């Protein structure tokens, strides 16, 4: 199946997925990536006609002072799409990334993460891929690539025109019920959100994090009636 390589399968010879040497705490995430179905992640799936701009994001797990953590960034407020929104590093596939149905998303996720955060991709071990999802507001078809930050490297803003800041969030904070809420968009759409590191993580990024926590068995009961209005956010 496109975009669902098994751990250890080589994609194009130089980019591969491997679970070898992963810390035990990542096993539930790796298993979830192998078994989760698209509609278990989102009701917004890629259009049947093949339209949509192919893109990829890197969901990078590392270990910090407070245990497991995720790498996130805040997009520049001047961008045309998802301005000012916390997100995973990532972006559209370039021709040199290769086939979107092959290792293109793996290459794009690493390339974009390096361009946006300055991380060293040689220290990242890719271990899973989630089913591609669709973001109607921007027309992106997004493949989420899971990575283990095996050899952490310094990260920070590379281009202020694209990135406002780069930060990590402890998984313990993401699972803390006090940091969880439901966003309410002016359109009426509701979705999960996380209030962490002085940021409101919502939209596609929060939705994927929410589902990963659930299917990895890390989710803790939280108050779904606690709402955060998005106001004029797009």
C-alpha positions in Angstrom: 0.0 0.0 0.0 1.3 3.5 -0.9 3.0 5.2 2.1 2.6 2.2 4.4 6.1 0.6 4.3 6.8 -2.0 6.9 9.7 -1.4 9.4 13.0 -2.1 7.8 11.7 -2.0 4.2 14.1 0.0 2.0 12.5 2.8 0.0 14.7 3.6 -3.0 17.9 2.3 -1.4 18.9 5.2 0.8 15.9 6.0 2.9 14.4 3.3 5.0 12.1 2.6 8.0 13.5 0.6 10.8 12.3 -0.3 14.4 15.7 -1.7 15.3 17.0 -0.2 18.6 13.9 1.9 19.3 13.3 2.6 23.0 10.6 0.3 24.5 8.3 3.3 25.2 8.0 3.9 21.4 6.7 0.4 20.7 3.0 1.4 21.1 3.4 4.2 18.6 5.2 1.9 16.1 2.4 -0.7 16.5 -0.3 2.0 16.0 1.4 3.2 12.8 1.2 -0.3 11.4 -2.5 -1.0 12.2 -4.4 2.3 12.3 -6.8 2.9 9.4 -7.3 6.3 7.7 -10.8 6.9 9.1 -9.5 6.3 12.6 -7.3 9.3 12.2 -9.6 11.8 10.4 -12.7 12.0 8.3 -10.8 14.2 5.9 -9.1 11.8 3.4 -7.3 12.5 0.2 -9.7 13.1 -2.8 -10.5 10.1 -4.9 -9.5 12.1 -8.0 -5.9 12.4 -6.9 -6.0 16.1 -6.5 -4.3 17.9 -3.6 -0.7 19.0 -3.1 1.4 16.1 -1.8 3.3 17.0 1.4 4.9 15.4 4.4 5.5 16.2 8.1 8.0 14.8 10.5 6.6 13.6 13.9 9.9 13.4 15.8 10.0 11.8 19.2 13.0 12.4 21.4 14.0 12.1 25.1 14.4 15.3 27.1 14.9 16.2 30.8 11.3 15.2 31.5 11.2 12.1 29.4 9.7 11.5 25.9 9.0 14.7 24.0 7.9 15.9 20.5 9.5 18.5 18.3 7.2 21.3 17.1 7.5 24.6 15.5 5.4 27.8 15.1 4.9 28.9 11.6 5.6 32.5 10.7 2.7 34.9 10.9 3.4 36.1 7.3 2.8 32.8 5.6 -0.2 32.3 3.3 -1.2 28.9 4.8 -1.7 28.2 8.5 0.1 31.4 9.5 1.2 31.6 13.2 0.0 28.0 13.8 2.1 25.5 15.8 2.8 22.5 13.6 5.1 19.6 12.9 8.1 20.4 10.7 7.2 19.7 7.1 6.0 20.9 3.7 5.2 20.1 0.1 7.2 17.5 -1.8 9.7 18.7 -4.3 10.5 16.9 -7.5 13.8 15.8 -6.2 12.1 14.0 -3.2 10.8 11.3 -5.5 7.6 9.4 -5.9 4.9 10.4 -3.4 3.8 6.7 -3.4 7.4 5.6 -2.6 10.0 7.2 -0.4 9.1 10.8 -1.4 7.4 11.6 1.8 10.3 10.2 3.9 12.8 12.4 2.0 10.5 15.4 2.1 9.9 15.1 5.9 13.6 15.0 6.6 14.5 17.7 4.1 11.8 20.1 5.4 12.7 19.5 9.0 16.3 20.3 8.3 15.3 23.5 6.4 12.9 24.7 9.0 14.6 23.7 12.3 18.2 23.1 11.4 18.2 19.5 12.8 20.8 17.0 11.5 18.7 14.4 9.6 21.5 11.8 10.0 20.5 11.6 13.7 16.9 10.7 12.9 15.7 7.1 12.6 12.4 6.8 10.7 10.3 4.0 12.0 6.7 4.4 10.7 4.3 6.2 8.4 0.7 7.1 9.0 -2.0 7.0 6.3 -2.2 10.2 4.2 -4.8 12.7 5.3 -6.3 15.8 3.7 -6.4 19.4 4.9 -9.3 21.0 3.0 -8.5 24.6 3.8 -5.1 24.4 2.1 -5.6 21.5 -0.2 -2.6 19.6 1.1 -2.5 15.8 1.1 -0.3 15.1 4.2 1.8 12.0 5.0 3.0 11.9 8.6 6.4 10.3 9.0 7.3 9.0 12.5 10.9 9.5 13.6 13.1 8.7 16.7 15.6 11.4 17.5 18.4 8.9 18.0 21.2 11.5 18.0 19.7 14.9 19.0 21.2 17.9 17.3 20.7 21.7 18.0 17.6 23.1 16.5 16.2 26.7 16.1 14.7 29.1 13.6 16.5 28.9 10.3 14.4 31.3 8.2 12.2 33.8 10.2 10.1 34.2 7.1 8.9 30.6 7.5 9.4 29.8 11.2 8.7 31.9 14.3 10.1 29.5 16.8 11.1 25.9 17.3 10.4 24.0 20.6 9.9 20.6 22.2 6.9 19.5 24.2 7.1 16.7 26.8 4.6 13.9 26.1 3.7 14.2 29.8 2.4 17.7 29.1 0.4 16.5 26.1 -1.3 13.8 28.2 -2.0 16.1 31.1 -5.8 16.6 31.3 -5.3 20.2 32.5 -3.6 21.0 29.1 -6.3 19.6 26.9 -9.3 21.4 25.4 -11.7 21.5 22.5 -11.3 24.3 20.0 -14.4 25.9 18.4 -13.8 27.4 15.0 -16.0 30.3 13.8 -17.4 27.9 11.2 -18.6 25.7 14.1 -16.1 22.9 13.5 -14.7 21.5 16.8 -11.4 19.7 17.3 -8.9 18.7 20.0 -6.3 21.2 21.2 -3.3 21.3 23.6 -2.3 24.3 25.6 1.5 23.7 26.0 4.7 25.8 25.9 2.8 29.1 25.7 1.1 27.8 22.6 -2.3 26.6 21.5 -1.8 23.5 19.3 -4.9 22.9 17.2 -6.0 21.9 13.8 -4.3 19.1 11.8 -1.3 18.9 14.2 -3.5 18.5 17.3 -5.7 16.0 15.6 -2.8 13.7 14.8 -1.3 14.1 18.3 -4.7 13.3 19.8 -5.1 10.1 17.7 -1.5 9.0 18.4 -2.0 9.4 22.2 -5.2 7.4 21.9 -4.0 4.5 19.8 -0.7 4.3 21.7 -2.6 3.9 24.9 -1.2 7.1 26.4 -4.4 9.1 26.5 -5.8 10.1 29.9 -9.4 11.1 30.5 -9.9 14.8 30.0 -12.8 17.3 30.0 -14.1 17.5 26.4 -16.5 20.2 27.4 -13.6 22.6 28.1 -13.7 24.9 25.0 -11.3 27.4 23.5 -12.8 29.7 20.8 -10.4 30.3 17.9 -11.8 33.8 17.2 -10.5 35.0 13.9 -7.8 32.3 13.5 -7.9 30.6 10.1 
